[in-house]
Amino acid sequence: MSTAPRPAPGWTRARLDLPSLAYAASLCAVLLSACPDAPPRAPHAAVAAHVPEPRLTALTPVEFNNTMRDLLGLPSDGAAWPDPPPVAARLTPPTGEVVGIFGAEVQQAPPWPWAFPAEQGVDGFDGMADGQTPSPFGVEELQKAAVHFAAYALVSPIFFACEGFEALDEDARGACGWASVHRLAQRAWRRPLSPAESDRLQTFWDAQVTAAAGALDEAIALTVAGVLQSPDVLFRVELGDSARGDGHVAPLTGWEMASRLSYLLWDTMPDPELFGAAASGDLDTRAGVESQARRMLDDPKARRAIVRFHEQWLGTDRVRGVAPARREYGPLFGIAPYPALDTTDDGLWPGILGPVRASMEAETRLFIEQVVFGDEGTLATLLTDNRGFMSSATAPIYGDSAVPLDGQQVEVDFDQVVFSIGGKASVTLYPALFPASERAGVLTLPSVLAVGAYAVQPAPILRGKRVLERVACMEFGAPPPGAEAAVPPDSTEAVEATNRTRTEEATAVMPCAGCHDTLNPPGFAFEHYDAIGRWRPTDNGLPVDATGAFTITGGESFTYSDGVELAHQLATSPRVHDCYVLRWARYATGLDLEEGHPGLTPLRAAFAEDGRIRELLIQIATSDLFRFRPMGGD
C-alpha cells in the first residue's frame, strides 16, 4: 500500500471506500517512498530549459483496462475470460432478473473492459493532465471496477505464487495468499514496495483475513481491491531520482521510466523485461531507454497504442456515431430512400450502417498500421498513400475504381443494434488500391471525411478546421453566438447551388468572414467527397469546385485544385511536420506544451531530417523532455 496513515475503518470487507481523485493526488508525494539507489549520473544544468514542469497524470480508461488485463494475465478478448469465482457474487451481488426490450434476451457485457465515462480531454486527446477532471460518478466506477477485477485474481493464471493453492492446508494457503498479494502489489504499483509499505499492506491483509473468518478467497479479493485503488495504480507518479539530480533537474527513476515508456508505446503496464531493465539500471541511460523503446515498437501492443493516438488526432474515434441520412444514401446501398409506412423495414438502415461504421473504423486502423509499421513509415506517406483497405460494406463508397489487392484479409467483430436489439456481427476487410486522383492518405479516408459532415452534406467548415487545427496547429476561438444557425440547410434540394456556394454565401457576412476566409478554403478542397466519403464529380447536378488557396501560420501558402493535391502539399510542409511533433510530445508528456517550448527544437530538427514516425517516438522517448523532471517542484 503506502506509508500514509493506516486504513480508515471504512476499508472493511463490507465495502471499500475510494478517496476522491483530488485527495489521492494530493497524497501521492507522501505515499511514494524513494526507490533503490541507482548509479549516480549528474545531468547538465542546461537540460533544465528542455524539461517542462510536471503534472500528476491519471491512467486513462483505456490504460486502466489494459493494465487490469495484463496484471491478471488474461486475454484481450473479454468474452474469452474465465468465469468469475464464487466470491465475485458476494462482493458485487446481481441486481436481480432483467429482460430486454420487448422481452428479448439481455446481452451480457463481457467482464472486460470496464465501461468508464470518457475523459474531458484536451484538444481531443485523453491522458492530458488538464483534461482529467474527476467526477463522483467516475470515482464510483473506479471503485466498482477495482472490486470487479480483484475477484478475477482468484482465476488469474499468474496471480498465485504457489502451485495448487486450493489443495494446501490452511496455514500454507494463508502464506501463499499473502505472498501472491504482495507480488501483485509490486507489479500493480510498477515498482518495489518499501519496508513500511509492505508492513502496512500486511496489516491490511491480516485485517481482511480476520474479518473473512476463514473465507480466504474473500480476504484475497478485498485486499487486491484495496491495492487496485491506490494512487500508485491510478496515477503515473513521477518524482524523479533526486540523488542523481544536479539541483536543476533530476532523471526519472528506472521504475518511472519503465512506466512512462509502457504507457506511451503500449497503453499498458510494463512487461517483465521492462521491469527487469528498470531493476538492472538499464533505463538510467539514454542507450538503455532506446534499446527498450525499439523492442517495444516491435511488439504488437505498440500497433494499437499508436493507432489510438492517430484516431484521437483525426477524430475518427467518433466514427461509430456518424449518421448519414437514409433519404440521401439509402439507394447507394440498395434500399429505398424512405422506410415503408408499416415500419417493417425500419431496421434496414441501421443494419447497413453498423457494418459500414465498423469497416470505416477498421480501415483507418489498418491503414495507419500499414503506414507507420511499413518500410517507409513517414508522415508524408501517411498523408499521401493511396493503398488501403475496404470491405463489402464500404465497397459502394469506393466504387468500381477500387482495385482489390493480394494480401491477408482481416475479420473484425463488432456490436450493433437493430430493431432495438443488440447483437454481434463481423465484417471482412481486404487490401485495395484506390485511384491516385481520388485518394491520398488519411485526410481522404471515409472515416475522416464522415466525421466532418452532416447527415446529408459534407461540412467544409469542420473539415477545414480539422486541417488547420489538427494538422497545422493553428488556433481558432469559439464561433460567435448563433453561428450555427447561419449554416446552410443540410439538404440537396434547398436551392439550385452547390454545397460550396451555399457555404460561401452564408459565411461571407461580417463578422464571420474574418475567420472563414481562412477556415473555408482547406475544407472546400475536400468537396469532391460527400458526407460518407464517396468521391463525387458533381454536387446537386453541378461540377464540384475543389480549388483554393490559403496561408498558414509561419507564412506557408498552399494553392491546389483538389484535396489530393492539397494532401501532397501538406506532406512536404515544415509546419505540418513541426505540428505533428508537437502533438506527439504533448501526448507523451500529458502536458499542453507551448508551441515554442525549447525541448521541441531537437525533436523537430531530427524529424525534419528523417520523417519516420517510429524514429520520432524513439527521439521523444530518449529526449530530456521525456526523461527528466525539474527539481524542487511538488
C-alpha positions in Angstrom: 0.0 0.0 0.0 1.8 3.2 1.1 3.4 5.0 4.0 0.2 7.1 4.6 -1.8 6.6 7.8 -3.4 3.2 8.5 -6.5 2.3 6.6 -9.6 4.0 7.7 -12.5 2.0 9.3 -14.4 2.2 6.0 -11.9 -0.3 4.5 -13.7 -3.4 5.6 -14.9 -6.5 3.9 -18.4 -4.9 3.7 -17.2 -2.1 1.4 -14.1 -0.3 0.1 -14.3 3.5 0.1 -12.1 5.1 -2.6 -10.9 8.6 -1.7 -11.6 11.3 -4.3 -9.0 11.6 -7.0 -8.2 15.1 -5.9 -7.4 13.9 -2.4 -5.5 10.9 -3.8 -3.4 13.3 -6.0 -2.5 15.4 -3.0 -1.2 12.4 -1.1 0.9 11.0 -3.9 4.1 12.7 -2.9 3.7 11.3 0.6 2.6 7.8 -0.5 5.6 7.1 -2.7 8.8 6.3 -1.0 12.3 6.5 -2.5 13.3 3.8 -4.9 16.6 1.9 -4.5 19.7 3.9 -5.3 20.9 3.9 -8.9 24.3 4.5 -10.3 25.0 8.3 -10.0 24.9 10.5 -13.0 24.6 14.3 -12.9 22.8 15.9 -15.8 24.0 19.2 -17.1 22.1 22.3 -15.9 21.3 23.3 -19.5 18.9 20.3 -19.6 16.5 22.3 -17.3 15.5 24.5 -20.2 14.1 21.5 -22.0 12.2 20.0 -19.1 8.6 21.0 -18.5 7.0 21.4 -15.1 5.4 18.1 -14.2 1.7 17.4 -13.6 0.2 14.3 -12.0 -1.4 12.2 -14.7 -4.0 9.5 -14.1 -4.3 6.4 -16.1 -6.9 6.8 -18.9 -9.8 4.4 -19.1 -8.0 2.5 -21.9 -4.8 2.4 -19.9 -6.6 1.3 -16.7 -8.4 -1.5 -18.5 -5.3 -2.7 -20.3 -3.4 -2.7 -17.0 -6.0 -4.8 -15.4 -5.8 -7.3 -18.2 -2.1 -7.6 -18.2 -1.8 -7.5 -14.4 -4.1 -10.6 -14.3 -2.5 -12.3 -17.4 -5.9 -12.6 -19.1 -6.7 -12.2 -22.8 -7.7 -9.1 -24.8 -10.9 -10.7 -25.8 -13.2 -10.1 -22.8 -15.5 -13.0 -23.9 -12.6 -15.4 -23.5 -12.1 -14.5 -19.8 -12.7 -17.3 -17.4 -15.9 -17.5 -15.4 -15.8 -15.3 -12.3 -15.1 -17.1 -9.0 -17.9 -17.5 -6.5 -16.6 -14.6 -4.3 -17.5 -12.2 -7.1 -21.2 -12.7 -6.5 -20.7 -12.0 -2.8 -18.8 -8.8 -3.4 -20.9 -7.4 -6.2 -24.3 -9.2 -5.9 -26.5 -9.3 -9.0 -29.4 -6.8 -9.2 -32.0 -9.4 -10.0 -33.6 -10.7 -13.1 -33.9 -8.3 -16.0 -35.3 -8.6 -19.5 -34.5 -6.7 -22.7 -36.8 -4.6 -24.8 -39.9 -6.5 -26.0 -38.8 -9.4 -23.7 -35.7 -10.0 -25.7 -32.7 -11.8 -24.0 -30.4 -9.3 -22.3 -27.0 -9.0 -23.9 -24.5 -9.5 -21.1 -21.5 -7.3 -21.2 -18.1 -9.1 -21.1 -16.1 -8.9 -17.9 -13.5 -6.8 -19.7 -13.1 -3.9 -20.5 -14.9 -1.9 -17.9 -17.1 0.9 -19.2 -15.8 4.2 -17.8 -17.0 7.7 -18.5 -14.8 9.4 -21.1 -12.3 11.9 -20.0 -12.9 15.6 -20.8 -9.6 15.6 -22.7 -7.6 18.4 -24.2 -7.8 19.0 -27.9 -9.4 15.7 -28.5 -6.8 13.7 -26.6 -7.1 11.8 -23.3 -4.2 11.3 -20.9 -3.7 15.1 -20.6 -3.4 16.4 -17.1 -5.5 19.5 -17.8 -8.4 17.3 -19.2 -8.6 14.9 -16.3 -11.3 16.3 -14.0 -12.6 13.7 -11.6 -16.3 13.3 -11.1 -18.3 11.5 -8.4 -19.5 9.1 -11.0 -16.0 8.4 -12.3 -14.7 7.8 -8.8 -17.5 5.4 -8.1 -16.8 3.5 -11.3 -13.2 3.1 -10.3 -14.2 1.6 -7.0 -16.6 -0.8 -8.7 -14.0 -1.8 -11.3 -11.4 -2.4 -8.6 -13.7 -4.8 -6.8 -14.8 -6.5 -10.0 -11.2 -7.1 -11.3 -9.9 -8.1 -7.9 -12.2 -11.1 -7.8 -10.6 -12.3 -11.1 -7.2 -12.5 -9.3 -8.5 -15.9 -8.0 -8.8 -17.3 -11.5 -5.8 -15.5 -12.9 -3.1 -17.8 -14.4 -0.3 -15.7 -12.9 -1.6 -14.5 -9.6 -0.7 -17.3 -7.2 2.9 -17.5 -6.0 2.4 -21.3 -5.3 1.1 -24.4 -7.0 -2.2 -26.0 -6.1 -3.5 -23.3 -3.9 -6.8 -25.0 -3.1 -5.2 -28.2 -2.1 -2.9 -26.6 0.5 -3.6 -26.7 4.2 -4.9 -23.6 5.9 -1.5 -22.2 7.0 0.1 -22.8 3.6 -2.9 -21.2 1.9 -2.6 -18.2 4.1 1.1 -17.8 3.4 0.6 -18.3 -0.3 -2.3 -15.7 -0.3 -0.1 -13.1 1.3 2.9 -13.8 -1.0 0.6 -13.6 -4.0 -0.9 -10.3 -2.9 2.5 -8.8 -2.1 3.8 -9.8 -5.6 0.8 -8.4 -7.3 1.1 -5.1 -5.4 4.6 -4.6 -6.7 3.5 -5.2 -10.3 0.4 -3.1 -9.9 2.4 -0.2 -8.4 5.1 -0.7 -11.0 7.9 -0.5 -8.5 9.3 -2.3 -5.4 7.5 -1.7 -2.2 9.4 -0.1 0.7 9.5 -2.0 4.0 7.0 0.4 5.5 4.6 -0.1 2.6 5.0 -3.9 2.9 4.2 -3.7 6.6 1.1 -1.6 6.0 -0.1 -3.9 3.3 0.4 -6.9 5.5 -1.6 -5.1 8.3 -4.4 -4.6 5.9 -4.2 -8.2 4.7 -4.3 -9.5 8.2 -7.4 -7.4 8.9 -9.2 -8.9 5.9 -8.2 -12.4 6.8 -9.6 -11.9 10.3 -12.8 -10.3 9.1 -13.3 -13.0 6.4 -13.4 -15.7 9.2 -12.0 -18.5 7.1 -13.2 -17.2 3.7 -9.7 -16.7 2.3 -10.9 -16.0 -1.2 -12.8 -13.0 0.1 -9.7 -11.8 2.0 -7.6 -12.1 -1.1 -10.2 -10.3 -3.3 -10.7 -7.4 -0.9 -7.0 -6.9 -0.3 -6.4 -6.9 -4.1 -9.3 -4.4 -4.5 -7.6 -2.1 -2.0 -4.3 -2.4 -3.9 -6.0 -1.5 -7.1 -7.5 1.7 -5.6 -4.1 3.0 -4.5 -2.9 6.2 -6.1 0.1 4.3 -7.2 -2.1 2.3 -9.5 -4.4 5.1 -10.6 -1.7 7.7 -11.3 1.6 7.7 -13.0 3.6 9.1 -10.1 7.0 10.5 -11.4 9.1 12.2 -8.7 12.5 11.6 -10.2 15.7 10.4 -8.6 17.0 13.4 -6.6 20.2 11.5 -5.8 21.2 11.7 -9.4 20.0 15.3 -9.9 22.1 18.4 -10.2 19.9 20.9 -8.3 18.1 21.9 -11.6 16.7 18.7 -12.9 16.6 15.0 -11.9 16.2 12.0 -14.1 13.2 9.8 -13.6 14.0 6.6 -11.8 14.2 3.4 -13.8 10.8 2.3 -12.5 9.3 5.6 -13.5 10.9 5.4 -16.9 9.6 1.8 -17.4 6.0 3.0 -16.6 6.3 6.1 -18.8 7.6 4.1 -21.7 5.0 1.4 -21.4 2.0 3.8 -21.3 3.3 5.8 -24.2 4.1 2.9 -26.5 1.7 0.2 -25.2 -1.1 1.9 -23.3 -0.5 -0.5 -20.5 1.8 -1.5 -17.7 5.4 -2.7 -18.2 6.1 -6.3 -19.1 8.7 -8.5 -17.2 11.6 -7.5 -19.5 10.9 -3.8 -19.0 10.7 -4.3 -15.2 14.0 -6.1 -15.4 15.6 -3.2 -17.3 14.4 -0.9 -14.6 15.8 -3.1 -11.8 19.2 -3.5 -13.5 19.7 0.2 -14.1 19.5 -0.1 -17.9 16.8 2.6 -18.1 19.2 5.1 -16.4 20.9 5.7 -19.7 19.7 7.1 -23.0 21.1 4.0 -24.8 19.2 1.7 -22.4 15.9 3.6 -23.0 16.4 3.5 -26.7 17.0 -0.3 -26.7 13.8 -0.9 -24.8 11.8 1.5 -26.9 12.9 -0.2 -30.1 12.0 -3.6 -28.7 8.6 -2.3 -27.6 7.8 -0.8 -31.0 8.3 -4.3 -32.5 5.7 -5.7 -30.1 2.1 -6.0 -31.4 0.8 -3.9 -28.4 2.6 -0.9 -29.9 0.4 -1.0 -33.0 -2.9 -0.5 -31.2 -1.4 2.2 -29.0 0.0 4.2 -31.9 -3.2 3.8 -33.9 -5.1 5.2 -30.9 -3.1 8.4 -30.9 -4.0 8.9 -34.6 -7.6 8.2 -34.0 -7.7 11.0 -31.4 -5.6 13.3 -33.6 -8.0 12.9 -36.6 -11.3 12.5 -34.6 -12.0 9.1 -36.0 -12.6 7.7 -32.6 -16.1 9.2 -33.2 -16.8 7.4 -36.4 -19.2 4.9 -34.8 -21.5 7.8 -34.2 -21.8 9.1 -37.8 -25.4 9.1 -39.0 -25.8 9.7 -42.8 -29.4 10.1 -43.9 -31.2 7.2 -45.5 -33.1 9.5 -47.7 -29.8 10.5 -49.4 -27.6 7.4 -49.2 -30.0 4.5 -48.8 -30.2 3.9 -52.6 -26.4 3.7 -52.8 -26.7 0.6 -50.5 -29.6 -0.9 -52.4 -32.6 0.2 -50.3 -35.4 2.8 -50.8 -34.7 6.3 -49.6 -37.7 6.2 -47.2 -38.9 3.4 -44.9 -42.2 1.6 -45.5 -45.2 3.1 -43.8 -45.8 -0.2 -42.0 -42.4 0.1 -40.3 -41.4 -3.4 -41.4 -38.0 -2.2 -42.8 -37.1 0.3 -40.1 -34.2 -1.9 -39.2 -32.7 -1.9 -42.7 -30.7 1.3 -42.5 -29.3 0.7 -39.0 -28.4 -2.8 -40.2 -26.4 -1.3 -43.1 -24.8 1.5 -41.1 -23.4 -0.9 -38.4 -21.1 -2.7 -40.8 -20.2 0.5 -42.7 -19.2 2.3 -39.5 -17.2 -0.7 -38.2 -15.5 -1.1 -41.6 -14.6 2.6 -41.7 -13.1 2.3 -38.2 -11.1 -0.8 -39.1 -9.9 0.6 -42.4 -8.5 3.6 -40.6 -6.7 1.4 -38.1 -5.3 -0.9 -40.7 -4.2 2.0 -42.9 -2.3 3.7 -40.1 -0.7 0.4 -39.0 0.3 -0.3 -42.6 2.0 3.1 -43.0 3.6 3.5 -39.6 5.0 0.0 -39.4 5.7 -0.3 -43.1 9.1 0.1 -44.9 8.8 3.9 -45.2 6.8 4.8 -42.1 6.8 8.5 -42.7 4.3 11.3 -42.1 4.5 12.1 -45.8 3.3 8.6 -46.6 0.5 8.8 -44.0 -0.7 11.9 -45.8 -0.4 10.7 -49.4 -0.6 6.9 -49.7 -3.4 5.5 -51.9 -3.2 1.9 -50.7 -5.7 1.0 -48.1 -8.4 -1.4 -47.1 -12.1 -1.9 -47.8 -14.9 -4.4 -47.3 -18.2 -5.3 -49.0 -19.9 -2.9 -46.6 -17.8 0.1 -47.9 -17.5 -1.0 -51.5 -20.4 1.2 -52.6 -18.4 4.2 -51.1 -15.2 3.4 -53.1 -17.0 2.4 -56.3 -15.7 0.3 -59.2 -12.4 2.2 -59.4 -11.0 0.5 -56.3 -8.8 -2.5 -57.1 -8.6 -5.4 -54.7 -5.0 -6.5 -53.9 -3.5 -9.7 -52.9 -2.9 -9.8 -49.1 -4.2 -11.1 -45.9 -7.9 -10.5 -45.2 -8.9 -9.3 -41.7 -12.2 -10.2 -40.0 -13.4 -7.6 -37.5 -16.1 -8.3 -34.9 -18.4 -5.5 -33.7 -21.6 -4.9 -31.8 -24.6 -3.4 -33.4 -28.2 -2.7 -32.5 -31.1 -3.4 -35.0 -34.8 -3.1 -34.0 -33.6 -2.1 -30.5 -31.9 -5.5 -30.1 -28.2 -5.7 -29.6 -26.2 -8.4 -31.3 -22.8 -9.4 -32.6 -21.6 -9.2 -36.2 -18.4 -9.1 -38.3 -17.0 -7.6 -41.4 -14.1 -8.8 -43.5 -11.6 -6.3 -44.9 -9.1 -6.8 -47.7 -6.3 -4.6 -49.1 -7.1 -2.4 -52.1 -5.5 0.2 -54.3 -7.5 3.4 -54.9 -7.1 5.8 -57.8 -4.4 8.3 -57.0 -6.6 11.0 -58.4 -9.3 10.3 -55.7 -7.4 9.2 -52.5 -4.3 10.5 -50.8 -3.6 9.4 -47.2 -5.6 9.8 -44.0 -7.4 13.0 -44.9 -9.3 11.2 -47.7 -10.3 8.2 -45.7 -14.1 7.8 -45.5 -13.9 7.8 -41.7 -12.1 11.2 -41.5 -14.5 12.7 -44.1 -17.6 11.3 -42.5 -16.8 12.8 -39.0 -16.5 16.1 -40.9 -20.0 16.0 -42.3 -23.7 16.4 -41.6 -26.4 13.8 -42.3 -26.7 14.9 -46.0 -24.0 17.3 -46.9 -20.3 17.5 -46.1 -19.3 20.2 -43.7 -16.4 22.1 -45.3 -16.0 24.3 -42.2 -15.5 21.3 -40.0 -13.1 19.7 -42.5 -11.2 22.9 -42.9 -10.9 23.4 -39.2 -9.5 19.9 -38.8 -6.8 20.6 -41.3 -5.8 23.9 -39.8 -6.0 23.0 -36.1 -5.1 19.3 -36.1 -2.6 19.2 -39.0 -1.2 22.7 -39.0 -1.6 23.6 -35.2 -3.4 26.9 -35.8 -5.8 28.0 -33.1 -9.2 29.5 -33.6 -11.5 30.9 -30.9 -15.1 29.8 -30.4 -17.6 30.9 -33.1 -19.8 33.9 -32.2 -23.2 33.1 -30.7 -25.8 31.9 -33.2 -23.2 31.0 -35.8 -24.6 27.5 -36.3 -27.9 29.0 -37.3 -26.2 30.6 -40.3 -25.1 27.3 -41.7 -27.0 26.5 -44.9 -29.8 23.9 -44.7 -28.5 20.3 -44.8 -30.2 19.4 -48.0 -29.6 18.9 -51.7 -33.0 20.4 -52.6 -32.8 23.8 -50.7 -31.5 25.7 -53.7 -30.0 25.1 -57.1 -26.5 25.6 -56.0 -23.5 23.5 -54.7 -22.7 23.0 -51.1 -19.6 25.2 -51.6 -21.6 28.1 -53.0 -24.2 28.0 -50.2 -21.4 27.8 -47.6 -19.6 30.8 -49.1 -22.7 32.9 -49.1 -23.6 32.0 -45.5 -20.1 32.9 -44.2 -19.4 36.0 -46.4 -21.1 38.4 -44.0 -19.3 40.0 -41.1 -18.2 39.1 -38.5 -18.0 35.6 -40.0 -15.9 36.5 -43.0 -12.7 37.2 -41.0 -12.2 33.6 -39.8 -13.9 31.9 -42.7 -11.6 33.4 -45.2 -9.1 31.1 -43.6 -11.3 28.2 -42.4 -13.2 27.6 -45.6 -10.6 27.0 -48.3 -9.0 23.8 -46.8 -12.5 22.5 -46.3 -13.5 23.2 -49.8 -10.5 21.2 -51.0 -12.5 18.1 -50.0 -15.8 18.9 -51.7 -15.2 16.0 -54.0 -16.2 13.8 -51.1 -19.8 13.6 -49.9 -21.0 13.0 -46.3 -19.9 9.4 -46.2 -16.6 10.0 -48.0 -17.6 8.9 -51.6 -15.8 10.7 -54.4 -18.2 12.7 -56.5 -17.5 14.8 -59.7 -20.8 16.8 -59.3 -22.8 18.2 -56.4 -26.5 18.9 -56.9 -26.0 18.4 -60.6 -23.3 21.0 -60.9 -19.5 20.4 -61.2 -17.6 20.3 -57.9 -15.2 23.2 -57.4 -12.4 22.0 -55.0 -9.8 24.6 -55.9 -8.5 27.0 -53.4 -5.6 28.8 -51.7 -4.7 29.7 -48.1 -1.8 30.7 -45.9 -1.0 29.2 -42.5 0.9 30.5 -39.5 4.6 30.9 -40.5 3.8 32.1 -44.0 3.5 28.9 -45.9 0.9 29.1 -48.7 -1.0 26.4 -50.5 -2.7 26.6 -53.9 -4.4 23.4 -55.1 -7.0 22.0 -57.5 -8.5 19.5 -55.0 -7.9 17.6 -51.8 -5.5 15.1 -53.2 -3.2 17.9 -54.4 -3.5 19.7 -51.0 -2.6 16.5 -49.2 0.6 16.1 -51.2 1.5 19.8 -50.4 0.8 19.3 -46.7 3.0 16.2 -46.7 6.0 18.4 -47.5 5.1 21.3 -45.2 7.7 22.1 -42.5 4.9 23.5 -40.2 2.8 20.3 -40.6 5.9 18.2 -39.6 6.5 20.5 -36.6 2.8 20.3 -35.6 2.9 16.5 -35.7 5.9 16.6 -33.4 4.1 18.9 -31.0 1.1 16.7 -31.0 3.2 13.6 -30.1 5.2 15.5 -27.5 2.1 16.7 -25.7 0.6 13.2 -25.8 3.8 11.6 -24.5 4.2 14.0 -21.5 0.5 14.6 -20.8 1.2 18.3 -20.8 -0.2 21.0 -23.1 3.3 22.2 -24.1 3.6 25.6 -25.7 4.5 25.6 -29.4 7.8 27.3 -28.7 9.0 25.0 -25.9 12.7 24.6 -26.3 12.5 20.8 -25.6 10.8 20.5 -29.0 13.6 22.0 -31.0 15.9 18.9 -31.2 12.9 16.7 -31.9 11.7 18.9 -34.8 15.1 19.0 -36.3 15.5 15.2 -36.2 12.0 14.7 -37.6 12.7 17.2 -40.4 15.7 15.1 -41.5 14.1 11.7 -41.1 10.3 12.0 -41.2 9.8 8.4 -39.9 7.2 8.2 -37.2 8.7 5.4 -35.3 12.0 7.2 -35.2 10.2 10.3 -33.8 8.9 8.1 -31.0 12.4 6.9 -30.3 13.6 10.5 -30.2 10.9 11.5 -27.8 11.5 8.6 -25.5 15.2 9.4 -25.3 14.8 13.1 -25.0 15.4 15.3 -22.0 11.8 16.3 -22.3 10.7 12.8 -21.5 13.5 11.5 -19.2 13.9 14.4 -16.7 11.8 16.5 -14.4 12.6 19.8 -12.6 13.8 19.6 -9.0 12.1 21.4 -6.2 8.6 21.1 -7.5 5.6 19.4 -6.0 
